[in-house]
Amino acid sequence: MSISVDAIRDCLEGALPATIATCARDGTPNVSYVSQVNYVDSAHVALTFQFFNKTRENVLVNPRAAVLVIHPQTAARYRLQLEYLRTETEGPLFESMKAKLAGIASHTGMTGVFRLRGADVYRVLDIAQIPGQQLPSPTPRRNLLASLRACTQVFTRGVDLETLLEDLLAALAEHLGVSHAMVLMLDGPGRRLFTVASRGYPQSGVGSEIALGCGVIGVAAEQRTPIRVSHMTAEYSYGRAIRESTERSALGARLETAIPLPGLADSRSQLAAPIVAGGTLLGVLYVESPQDLRFSYDDEDALVAVAAQLGSAIRALQEVDSAPEPAAVPAPQPAPAGGTPVVVRHYALDDSVFIGDDYLIKGVAGAILRKLLADYLRDGRTEFTNRELRLDRRIRLPDLADNLEARLVLLQRRLAERSRALRLEKSGRGRIRLCVERPVQLVETPR
């Protein structure tokens, strides 16, 4: 092909509808609009299959089609000669196109009308530009390759996970102009994601949860594929995602234990990239913007590359923090100040923890805090190792992808936000220290 699919990816954003021409078995032509032409790779595209119409009937008996796409900023027009190959009704490509179509439908007032039945995959045989007047190409916002290179420098610093996540989100803001972002980690076999870091929101939302398959974030995690929506969509909104997440909770999460997920009330562009290492899903890197069409295919490529390196960095940190370290002399623990004891309530049903009447955390992070406090009250211990936490059966870490370091970061940040009497800090490689500023009373509620 004289023009590659990669060269016209901006025409495949769905900002302007494409036109498809097909022929019946007897050669009768048919022309209609198609909501979305989706980039698959350098030799393939996918079109939305929404209706059992004449176009669908034609391609099943005559698999050749011609599609006209338009550049949303220059008005340049291109004709694609296609050959129909197959229809996918599930999987990463289908879910990605379903999410994007929901945004297009919401933007055009067609919510409830546009429904993806399948992703029709076509081989691109040829691309030709149609002569005509067009506008100059817009000036790129930034050199994405140079910005990506600058962002990935954070992975060379050899810092702990908390610092790594903070530095990464700051780098995305500085070099890629991403002002609103968060990192969520997988909660083992529980099919849920929990927020461990965020940037650009009034509240950090650390500890908030969302189920796999819910919203842009949950779908990206479940399908292990990037999901990008360029227009606001009710179907993939936070409210819907949080509601479904709560409804799917096996424990029937109480409202008082629901930490609000951070996010823009007027989010119009969203991009979620799965964090994977060694074939194992670790979490999701999520960015958003109040602008339509803020994230392009190139932005998606950059964020996917960042997420891949983040996965490798997290896995490396896990291996370092799991390695045994020579025993350290425990730091002297000052006697807690007098006054009213801090009442910490632990509920064994879901390992939720309350400080007084205020919800703090639940799940594995709650079990970790309960273990630390129990050992402190029984033996006066304040120093602990990641290794012993992994081996402690009371915590019930999953065998695979335990994300212990992320859970410790989560617990540390929640304590910093919600308590002045308890603090968790890193005291060395693979070591943590519990700092207690007031007397503590641990109240256990059995199942």
Secondary structure, 3 states (H helix, E strand, C coil): CCCCCHHHHHHHCCCCCEEEEEECCCCCEEEEEECCEEEEECCEEEEEECCCCHHHHHHHHCCEEEEEEECCCCCCEEEEEEEEEEEECCCHHHHHHHHHHHHHHHHCCCCCCCCCCEEEEEEEEEEEEECCCCCCCCCCCCCHHHHHHHHHHHHHCCCCHHHHHHHHHHHHHHHHCCCEEEEEEECHHHCEEEEEEEECCCCCCCCCEEECCCHHHHHHHHHCCCEEECCCCCCCCHHHHHHHHHHHCCCCCCHHHCCCCCCCCCCCEEEEEEEEECCEEEEEEEEEECCCCCCCHHHHHHHHHHHHHHHHHHHHHHHHHHCCCCCCCCCCCCCCCCCCCEEEEEECCCCEEEECCEEEECHHHHHHHHHHHHHHHHHCCCEEEHHHHHHCCCCCCCCCCCCHHHHHHHHHHHHHHHCCCEEEEEEECCEEEEEECCCEEEEEECC
